Amino acid sequence: MRILRKILWPFSLLYGGIVYLRNFLYDRQVLPSVSFEIPVICVGNLSVGGTGKTPMVEYLLRLLLPEYRVATLSRGYKRKSRGFVLAEADTRVGDLGDEPFQYHRKFPGAIVAVDADRVNGVRKLMQSGVSPEVVILDDAFQHRRVRAGFNILLTTFDEPFTDDLFLPAGNLRDSVKEVRRADLIVVTKCRPSLSREESLAVADSLLRGRAKRQRVFFTTIGYDSMICSGNSRVPLEQWRGQRFTLVTGIANPAPLVRYLSEKGYDFEHLDYPDHHDFSESELRNLARKQPILTTEKDFTRLEGHLDNLFYLGIRTEFLFGGQREFERIIADYTSGR
């Protein structure tokens, strides 16, 4: 790995130079950014890979939907459609991509749209009949053509952006200096047993050398006790003592694998790339390995192709009593206080 990083280092320098130039041009307003009159919340990260953006977007939806008409706008990675698409009753996963489709199915009160051009996407939402009162931009921290009113930056506890390098030698797709644009930072996928002293040390490492001291929150992954398949729900505990297949096509399945292993479940893990499109031969192979447990995101792509398929839902849980403060900050922003 060290040798490979040395080989890729010149390419990382080139990539980093392009990133710095781009951000410089936006900072000097040579490249224009567009603001909107309604509250726009951006959820993003500095690195490629899974930092927990989807659970955070879902947390915000649960928080805001009781009071506002809320829209989510995503790029729609690996969707089969083009341009702006607004989710409707007959919309399929291929029209939106797996994560936006998950929002669409899970939150019927939410307005879900996809567009690689975020400026066009927000404008289309505001011109449509749905008229959102709050827009959540999913994975848009680098999309500086939209000047979000509020930026939530995510980083994982095990792989913080402070210890990373630019692509392709590392996983950084944006400069660590851009953390200054974040209104708050959320450290995700922490151990539930994380001590207060450890969290303070991590917060100091994330905020070092900057006059602006953003609020840092710490979260862990909470797993549901029930597994779901369409309208069917059964206790995960019911699968104890029988062997099953865990199928994942997400950026980082390690926390889920660790959770199931620590609980003593007997399973075979089949790991696929993030947002994987399952081929016919792969589906035939999986059909011989039932029952199958998967993630909610993967379920959107496997549903209808396999029988005896279930997913285990997850949720964001705040540590150290941070939930109330986090929700107050979001409420103050969306209400204009």
N, C-alpha and C positions, 0 to 999 in steps of 0.2 A: 504493500500500500504506500509506504514512504517513497519507494522508487517511482511508482506511478504518479504520485503527487508532484515529484520533482520534474517528471517529464511534462506534466500538464501545467506546471506553474507559469510558463510564458503565456499560455493561452488565457490563464486566469488574470494575468496582468493586463492583457489586451481587453478582456471582458470588463474588468474593473475600471479601466480607463474610459470605456464607452459609457458605463453606468455613471461615473463621476461627471462626465461631460453632459450627459442628458439631464442629470439632477441640477447641475449648475445652470443650464439654460432655462429650466423651469423656475429655479430660485430667482433668476434675474428677469423672469417674465418674457424672455425671448421666445420661449415656447409657452403659449397661453394655457391657462387652466380656467375651467368654467365652474362657477358656483351656482347653487340653486336656492330658492327661497324657502323650501321645506327642509326639515332636518334630514341630513344624509349621514348615515353611520357606516364607516368602512371597517370591515374585519379582514385583517391580512397578516402577513409575516414577511420576514426578510429572506427566508430560505425555501428551497423546494422541499417537498415532502410533507408528511402529516403533522401538523401542529395543533389540530383540534378545531379547525375553522367551522366545520359543519356543526358540531355540538354547540359552539358559541353562537352561531346564527340561530339555531333552534332555541337556545336560552333566551336570546333577545326577542324572538317571535312570541314565546310564551309570556315574556314580561310585557310586551307592548301591545299585543293584539287585543286584550280586553279594553284598551282605551283608544287605539288608533287604527286607521286603515293602513296596514303595513305592507310594503312591497319588498321582495328580495330581487336583486338583479345580479346575475352571474354570467360568466362567459359562456357556460354550457359546454364544458370540456368534453370532447369526443362525441358530441351530438351529431345527428345526421341531417340537421336542418342548417339553414344559413340566415344571417341577419337577425332582426328582432322577432322574437316569438313570445307571445303572451299565453300562459297556460290556460287551457279551458277544460271542460269536463271530459272531452274525448282525447286530450293530449296524451301522448305516449312517452316512454322514457327516451326513445331515440330523438324526439323533438326537443328535449330539454337537456339531456345528460343526466347521469344518475343522481347527483346531489340535488340539483333543482327539482327533479321529479320527486325526490324524497320529501322536500319541503311542500310541494304541491299536494302530495297524497296525505301527508301527516298533518298539515295545517290548512284545512279547507277554507278558513277565513282569510288566509294570506293571499296576496297578489304575487304571483311568481312569474318572472320574465327572464329571458336570456338575450344577451347581445354582447359580442366581442367589443363593440364600440360603446363604452359606458356612457359617454355624453349623449349619444343618440338614444341609448336605452332609457335613460332618465327622462329625456325629452318626450319620447314616445309614451312612456308611462303617464306623464303629466298631461299629454294631449289625448289620451284614451279616456274612455268613460269611467275607468276605475278610480282615477284621481286619488292616489295615495297621499297620506298625511306624513308618513315617514318612509324613507327608502334605506334598506340595508344592502350595501355593496359587498358581495361575497368574494373574497380573495382579490382585492383591488388596491392594495397599498402601493403597488408600483404603477398603477394607472393614474398618473398625475394630471391627465387632461380633466378629470373631475376633481375639484377641490372639496373634499368631504368636510362637513362641519365638525365631524368627530371621528377620530381614528383610534381603533383598538388594535394593538400590535400583539401577536401571539408568539411565544417561543417555548420550546419544550424544556423541561427541567434537565433531562439527560443530555440534550444536545443544544445548548443555548447558542444564540447567534454570535456571542462574544468569542467563542472558541472555534469559529468556522472560517473558511476561505471562500473566495469567489469561485463560481463555476469556471471550468470543469474540475479543478483540483479539489474544490470543496462543494458546499451546497448553497452558498450565498448567491442570491439573484439580485440583491440590492446592497448598498453600502451600509455598514453598521452605523455610520453617522446619521442615517435617515431616521434612526430611532427618535431623534429630536422632534419629528413631526407627529409622533404618537401622543395622544391625549392621556392614554393609560396603557400599561403593559400587563399582559396576563401570562404568567408562567404556567404552562399546562402539563398534564400527565405527571404530576408530582406523586411521590409516595404518600399515602394517607398518614403515615407516621412521621412526616417531615416535621422537624423541630422548628420552633420560632427562631432560634439562633441561626440555623442553616438558611432559613428564608431571608433573614436580614443580610447575610453574607452574599446571597445570590442577588438580592436587590441592589446592593452596593456595587457589585460587579457589572450589572446592567446599566447603572446610572452614572458610572464613574466619569469624572471630568466634565460634567455638564452643569451649567447654572440652573437650567430647568430641571426640576426634580419631579418627574411624573409619578403618579401613584402606581404601585406595583401590587398586583393581586396574584394569589397562588390557587390553583385548582387541581383537582384530581378527577379521574374517570369513575363515575358510578355506573354499575351494571344493574339492569333490571333483574328481578327474580323470576320473571316469566319470559318464555320464548314465544314468538308469534309466527303465524303463517296465515296471511289473509286476515280473516275474522276469528281465527282459532288462536287461543292462548292456553299454554300449559306451563306448569312450573318447570324450570330448568332442573330442579332437584329430581324430577321424575325420570330424567335420563341417567341418573347416577347408577352405576353398575352395568350399563350397556355401552358398547363401543359405538362411537359415531365419527363422522368426518367433519372436520372444521375446514371450511373453504373461505379464503380471504383474498381479496383483490384490492387492498388498501396500501397506503404508503408505509405504515408501520403497524403490523399486527402483533408486535411483541407484547404490549400490555394485555391484550385479550388472551394470547396464548399463556402468558404468565398467570393470569387470573384463573383460567380454567384448570391449569396444572396445579396451582396451589390449592384449589378446591377439591382436587383428587379425581377429576373426571378422566375417563379413558377415551382418547380420541387420536385420530390421525390428522395431521395438519397438511393441507395442500395450499401452498402459498403462490399466488399469481401477482403479476405487476399491478400497480395502481390503475384503476379504471379499465381493467382488462376486459376485452371483448372475447367471450367464450366461443370457441369454434364448435362445430357439430361433433367432431371427434372427442373434444374435451367434455362436452355435455353427455355423450354416450358413456364415457368413462365414469363421470360423476354419478350417472344413473345407477351404476353398479355398486356405489359406495354409500347408499342411503342407510340410516337417516343422515341428513346433512344440516349442520348449523353454520350460519354465515353471519356477516354483518348486515345491518339495515341497508347500507349503500349497495352492497353486492346483491342483496335480495331483489332490488329493483331490476337488475339485469338477468337474474336467474329465474325469477318468478314466471311460471307458465311453461318452463322448460323441464322442470324436475318435480317429482312428487316427493312428499315427506321432507319438505324444505322449510326450515325455520330460521329466524334471525333473533339475535340477542341485542336489544336496544341499549344505548348508553346515554349518559347525561353528564353535564358539567356540574361539579360540586365544588363550592368554594371552601378553602381552608381558613382557619383563624378568624372565623366570623366575618369574612369579607363580603358575603352576599349582600347584606343590607347596605353597606357603603357603595358597592358597585351599582346596585339598583338605584340608589339615590342619585348618583352622578348621572346615570342614563336618564332618569326622570327629569333632572334639572335641565339637561340639554334639550330633550324633546319638548319640554314645556316652555322653553325659552327663558328659564330663570337664570 
